[in-house]
Amino acid sequence: MEAKLKIAVVSAFPFPTLQGSQVLVRQFCESLSEKGHEVHLVTYGYGQFPYSAEFRIHRVRDFPWYRRFYSGPTLMRLLFDLLLLFKLWRVCRLHGVQLISAHNYEATVIATIVGKVSRLPVVYHSHGLLSEELPTYFTNSLLRGLARRFGLLFDRYAPRVVACNLVFTEEERAILQRFGIPSERVKVVPPGIFLEDFEIPEVPERSPDPRVIYAGNLDSYQNLPLVLEAFKKVIAELPEAKLLIISAGDFTVLKKLAEGLAIGDKVEFVNASSFERTLATLVTGHIALSARSLRGGFPIKVLNYIAVGLPVVTFKSSATAVKHLHNGYVARDGDLEDYARGMIMLLEDRELRARLSKNALMEVQNYSWTKIITEVESIYRQILLS
């Protein structure tokens, strides 16, 4: 029987929340813990809701007056990250940690420093490319350019100083290899999903009218203004269609935009107060949307969509897990007309939609945590042996 591992998982964000990365880290830790490993999650001092974990959670100091759940750089994040560095070092020292699992950008910098001091191997679990995401948080062209340059520095050099890089897609692996990262230090491991979470005893009936659903965060890289513009074109062809946007974010800007496009009465904004409520709404839809245009990463929302059999309309750059006219419609990047055409096609063709729905339920079987965590476990053991 193989020895159980002591693993520190570091994530530089509020925990738990309903956002994709946070859900992934929670399920990742749960899956490792279920395999018998000693898991220590080191994270920020606050979350969106109470959570009782079977693994240890070590939080930095909380500031009750500060609550920010959406992504993007802030001065407070710098403070939290500094506190996270010392917290991680202390956890590794006190609990005899053997390996540090760092999720996303800041966590990797923190883990690398602690790993050097503590002589521990670090595995970088990439959730995307910083050079793609960071510029989306700025509107000034100069700042966007500087953000992209900084992101490129990170993407080129952070993967060089860790023991191994785990990425979600072959495309990101190819990008890192072009940056000079040896192929043996970059492995493709997709995200997982708990399929049993999507088993609903009583499935509500789908809406009689065409219903399109977006469920996820409202960050700028999700391209939701473009979604609204495309949906206006859908309304011109299918005036009875309705768009539901499900999120825990602030809808103020999107509501104003929908009103400005004269489709305010066709867009419903739903507060994602719980996973159960989100799931109950998802299963009433006909198709679902993902419009992010970032290379790298993996929209976790897409796994949620296909787990309930929703065909997905997406752009090519974020079409991981979506195959054109197999379990969704893959539009050309940035092509508003093509994106709207995909929605109209799937809403009008019930037979095609049923076939894509069936294929979606088959496709999601490839993303079971049971399978994926075994692969991660094997990689960790290889690193420790070497």
N, C-alpha and C positions, 0 to 999 in steps of 0.2 A: 504493500500500500504506500502510495507516494505521500511525502510529508506535506502538510498544509503550509501555505505561505502567509507571511505577514506583509500586507500591502498598504501603503499610504496613497490614497486617491486625493489629489488636490484640484480644486475647482474654484476659480476666482469669480464667483457670482453669488447672488442670493440663492438660498436653497431651503426648502423646495419651492418650485414654481411650476406652472403648467407649460412653460416654454420648452421648446424641443431639446436644447442642450441639457437643461436641468433634468428633464424627464429621462433622457438617455443616461446621465450620470447616476441618477437614482436607481434605475433598472440595472445598470452595470454593476453597481455596488451590491444590490440585492442578489444578483446572479452569482457573483463571486462568493458572497456570504453563504448562499445555499449550497455551494460546492465545498463548504467547510473551511474556507480561508478566513483569516483574521483581517478584516477590512476596517481601515480608519479613514473616514472622509474628513478632510480639512477644508473648511469653506467659510463664507461670510457669516456674520452674526445674526442675520435675519432671513426669514423666508415668507412665503405668501400665505401659508396655512400650516396648522400643526401636523407633525409627522412623527410616527413612532417607528423607529428603524431597528432592524435586527443586527445592524453593524454600528460601530462607534462613530459618532459625529462630533468633531472638535471644531468649535466656532471661535472666530476672533471676537473681540469686544463689540458689543452692539451699541449703536447710538439710536435710541428710540425715536428721535425726532427726524431721522433720515430713513426714508423708504423709497427706493427707486428700483423698479423691476425690469425696465427696458434697457437695451444694450447701448453702448457708446461710451467714449472717454469722459471722465469727470475727475476733479481734484479729489473727491472723496474716495474714488476707486484707488487712487495712488496710496491714500492712507490705509485703506483696507488691505491692499496688496502688501504693504510693508508689514502690517500686523500679521498677515497670512504667512509671510516668510518666517518670522520668529515662531509662530504657532507650529508650522510644519517641522522646523528644526527640533522643537521641543517634543513633538509627537514621535518623530523618528528616533530620538535619543531615549525616550522613556519606554517605548513599546517594542524596541528591537526590530524595527521595520527592515525588511530585506530589499524592497523595491518600491520606487515612487512612480505612480501612474498619474501623469499630468494631462489634464483635459483643457485644451485650447491655449490661447496665446500667453496671457499673463501667467497662468499657472505653470507653463513650461519654463519661463524665465525664473520664477521663484523656485521651482523644483530643481533646476539646473544648479543654482547657487547652493541650495541645501544638499544636493547630491554630491557636489564637489567637496563641501566641508565634511559631510558625513560618510563619504566614500560609498555611496549607494548608486546603483544603476537607475537611470530615469528613462521611462518610456513616454514618448510624446504622442498622445492621442489627438490627432489633428481633427478639428471640426470644420476646417475650411482654410482659405488663404487670407492672411491679414492684408496683403496688398490689394485684394479684391473688396474686402469688407470695410476696412478703416476709412477710405475716402467717402463712403456713402453717408458718413455722419457729419460731413461738412458741406456747406453750400458755396463758400468762397473758393474760386478756382485755384488760387495760390495755396490755400490750406489743403485742398483736395490733392494737389500735386505733391505737396510735402508729405501728406499722409500716405500716398501711394509709395513714395520713395522709402519712407520708414518701414512700411509694410513689406516691401521687397527685401530690405535688409534683413528683417526678421525671417521671412520665408526662405532666404538663401542660407542664413547662417545658424539659426536656432536648430534646425534638424541635424546639423553637423556635430553638435556637442552632446547629443543624447545617445543612449545605447541603441534605441530602435524607434522608428517612426511608424505609427499605425494610421493609415489614411482610409477614407471611406470608398474611394473610387480609383479606377485605373488611370483616369485623366489626371488626378492630383499626383499619383505616383509618377507619371510621365513628366509632369512639371518639375517635381523635386529632383528627378534624375537629370533633367536638363540643367538644373541648378548645380549639378555636380555631386549630389548625394548618392553614394554607392547603392546599387539595387538591392544588395543583401540587407541593407539597413532601412528599407522602406517596404512595408507589407500592407496589402489591401485587406482590411477587415471591415465589412459593412456594419452599420448599426443594427441593433436587435429590437425586438418587440415582444411583449408578452401576449401571445395570441389569445390566451384565455380571458384577458381583460375585455375582449371584444365579443364575448359570448353573451348575448342578451336574451333572457328568458322570454320576454314578450317584446317582439320587434314592432315598433309603431309603423303604421302604414305610411308609405311615401306620399308626399304632397300630390294632390291631383293636378296642380299646375306645375310647369317646369321650374325646378328649384336648383339653383347653383349655390355652392357653399365654399367659402374660404374659412379655414380655422387655423389660426396661428398668430404670431406676434405682428405688430404694426410697424416694425422698423423700416427705414427707408429702402433698404435693399430688397424688401418684399415686393416693391413696385405696385403697391395698391392703387395709386392714382391711375396707372395704366390699366389696371383691372377694371376700374370704374368707367374709363373711357371705352374700353372694349365692350363692356356690358351695355353701354348705351347703344352700341351698334346691334347687339343682340335684341334689345327691346324693340328696335325698329322692325325686326323680322318676327319676333315672338313677343308681342306686347303683354302677354299674360305671365311672362317669366319673372322670377324674383331672385334676388341675390341676398344671401345671408352671410354676414361677416361676423365670425365668432372669435372673440379675443378678450383677454383681461386688460388690454391697453385702453388708452384714452381715444375715444372716437371723434372728438371735437373737429379736428381738421378734416377727416374723411366725410363727416356729415355735411360740412360746409361745401366740400367739393362735390358731393352727390347732389346737393341742392343746386349748386351752380351749373351742373350738367343737366338739370331738370329731370333727374331720375330718383329724387329723394323718396318718392312714394314706392319705388321698386326695390329699394335697398333696406334691409332690416339689420340692425346692429344688436348682437346678442352678447351679453356679458358671460364670459367663460368662468363662472364661479366655481365649477368643479369638473373633473373629468367625466363624471357620470352625466352631467347636464350636456356637456359638449357631445358626448357619444350619442345621447338620445336625440340630439338635433341632427347630427351627421347622418344617421340612418334614414332620415326623412327626405334627404336630398336625392337628386338624380345624377349630378356630376359634381366634381370638386376641382378647385383651382390651386395652382402654385405658379407664381409669376416671377420668382427671384431669378436674377440673371448673373449670379456670381458663379465663377468656376470654382471647383472644389467644394467640399462639404456635402451635405446630404440633407435635404428638407425632411425632417422627421414627420412632418404633417402628412407627407405622401404615404408613409407606411400606415398612418392612421386611416387615411382615405381608402387605401386598397384593402385594409383589414376588414372594412365593412362593405366591400364590393363596389366602391364608387369609382367609375372611370375618371381619370385625371386629365385635365387640360393644362399643359405646361410648356415652357420654353425649352429649347434643345439643351442649353447650358446647365439646366437643373433637372434633366429628364432621367436621372438615376432611378431605377426601379419602374420607369414608365417606358413602354415600347409603343411606337406609333401604330395606332389602330390594332393593337393587341390588348392593352389594358388602359389605353388612353389616347390622347391626341397630342403630338409633339409639334408645336409651332416653331417657326424660324425665330431666332432671338430678336426681340424688339419689334417684331412685325405685328402691329396692332390688328390689321385686317385678318391675318392668318389665325391669330389667337381667338378673335371673335368668331371666325369661320368654324374653328374647332368646337366652340361651345354650341353654335347653332346646329352643326352636324350631329353632335351627340344627343342634343335635346330633341331633335326632330326624328331621329332614326331609333325607334324603340328596340328593334331587333339587334342592331349593331350595339346599342348600349347594353343589352342583356348579355351579349357575347363578351364584351369587354369587362363587364362586371364579373362574370364567371372566371375569366382569365386573371383578373385582379386578385380574387380570392386564392387562386392557385399560386400566383407570383409571391404573395406575402409569406407563404410557407418557407421561402428561402431565408427569411429574416428572423427565425426563431432564436431567442436568446440561448436556449439549450444548446444549439449547434454552435453559435458564435462564441459563447463564453468558453467553450472547450478549446477553440482555436486560440483565443487570447491566453488562456491558461498554459497551453503548450508553448507559446512564444515566451511567456514570462519564465518558464522553467529553463528553456534553452538559454536565455540571457543569464540567468543565475549560474548555470553550469559553465558558461564560457568565462 
